Amino acid sequence: MRKVVSVLLSAAMALSLCAGCSSSSSNTADTKAAEEKGADAADTEAGEAAEGVMPAVAKEDLKVGVIHIGNPADGSGYSYTHDQGIVAMQKAVGLEDDQIIRKNNVADDDQTAIETAMRECVEEGCQIIFATSWGYMDACEALAEEYPDVIFSHATGYKSNGVNFNNYFGRIYQSRYLTGIAAGLKTESNKIGYVGAWGKDNAEVTGGCDAFAMGVYSVNPDATVYIKTTNSWYDPEGEKQAAVALINEGCDVIGQHCDTPNPQLAAEEAGVFGVGYNSDMSKDAPKAVLTSTVWNWGAYYTKAVQDLIDGTWTGENYFGGLEEGLVDISPLSDLCVDGTQEKIDEARAKIESGDWDVFDGVIECNDGTTVVLYQ
């Protein structure tokens, strides 16, 4: 049953788009479906046996493909974090190195390159392929129909067929709310910058930024979050330029929803602070990073591969959160102000209790309008 939770929150947010802003393939009306894909989560009740829709694959015969938009060897950011999840899955399940087939640096706006990489995985014997970037979605959809015996599991999208093509993502907004608390307590200028990959028509980026701004507001209602976008999931130079522009406008904490640690490096170079994304970016900018919004993709990859081995793959979509261990924040650095851990622990407890979530209730927008959300 849905119930209305009477919570009134307000987040001040100034939207400032970088020059050259334009629509993209990810900015589609169908992004509304991406916001609601949690309703299709593949959580199976404890003790309840799932009925598989794909035949079981013996562990020794299994090959797993993974398509990366970048190179995990970069040691930080989006592709690195996904690959750390693959490594965790490999260890948990007990697969050999030659059972993992990686295709790196596959641009998600090059459909020919995407399809070629996926076909190579199929030809090399992969029974399941994890496609980790948004732009891989349509290729997954087409190839799932062409290869009905291969599972195509797509990160961040909204399409699926309920058998050998599903999508997976998580409640990363929960972690962003928590890191927003750290940023809101740290700022002295009350100007917080945020480097986003896409503009307001992209549900994933907008929802994350909203959650971050709401976390800021919960401890510092006088602060404002300013945004600049790069119009790309992966644009190392553009990400740094956007961060520098925000710093020049007086922002003294820089958050991000983009792939590289460059916004944090820019913050460190300028003597201000930041909140990283994907992996713990304190190793990249130790003099700037307060904490990072992080993914533990191994939680999903281990479940998906084990389900295939056990013959319990259901083809359902997956949408995990703090409770499932899919999302979290990195340990707070000594740069955080006193009392930050306590405030974050308080908010985390509310979320993990199941009694409240970030977007529950009546939300007041920065233009004065309100929206009513449910749980």
Stockholm file with secondary structure:
# STOCKHOLM 1.0

chainA/1-375         MRKVVSVLLSAAMALSLCAGCSSSSSNTADTKAAEEKGADAADTEAGEAAEGVMPAVAKEDLKVGVIHIGNPADGSGYSYTHDQGIVAMQKAVGLEDDQIIRKNNVADDDQTAIETAMRECVEEGCQIIFATSWGYMDACEALAEEYPDVIFSHATGYKSNGVNFNNYFGRIYQSRYLTGIAAGLKTESNKIGYVGAWGKDNAEVTGGCDAFAMGVYSVNPDATVYIKTTNSWYDPEGEKQAAVALINEGCDVIGQHCDTPNPQLAAEEAGVFGVGYNSDMSKDAPKAVLTSTVWNWGAYYTKAVQDLIDGTWTGENYFGGLEEGLVDISPLSDLCVDGTQEKIDEARAKIESGDWDVFDGVIECNDGTTVVLYQ
#=GR chainA/1-375 SS CCCBCCCEEECCEEECCCTTCCCCTTCCTTHHHHHTGGGGCCCCCTTCCCCCSSCCCCGGGCCEEEECSSCGGGCSSHHHHHHHHHHHHHHHHTCCGGGEEEECSCCTTCHHHHHHHHHHHHHTTCSEEEECSGGGHHHHHHHHHHCTTSEEEEESCCCCCSSSEEEEEECHHHHHHHHHHHHHHHCSSSEEEEEESSCTTCHHHHHHHHHHHHHHHHHCTTCEEEEEECSSSCCHHHHHHHHHHHHHTTCCEEEEESSSSHHHHHHHHHTCEEEEEESCGGGTCTTTEEEEEEECTHHHHHHHHHHHHHTCCCCCCEEECTTTTSEEECCCCTTSCTTHHHHHHHHHHHHHHTSCCTTCEEEECTTSCEEEEBC
#=GC SS_cons         CCCBCCCEEECCEEECCCTTCCCCTTCCTTHHHHHTGGGGCCCCCTTCCCCCSSCCCCGGGCCEEEECSSCGGGCSSHHHHHHHHHHHHHHHHTCCGGGEEEECSCCTTCHHHHHHHHHHHHHTTCSEEEECSGGGHHHHHHHHHHCTTSEEEEESCCCCCSSSEEEEEECHHHHHHHHHHHHHHHCSSSEEEEEESSCTTCHHHHHHHHHHHHHHHHHCTTCEEEEEECSSSCCHHHHHHHHHHHHHTTCCEEEEESSSSHHHHHHHHHTCEEEEEESCGGGTCTTTEEEEEEECTHHHHHHHHHHHHHTCCCCCCEEECTTTTSEEECCCCTTSCTTHHHHHHHHHHHHHHTSCCTTCEEEECTTSCEEEEBC
//
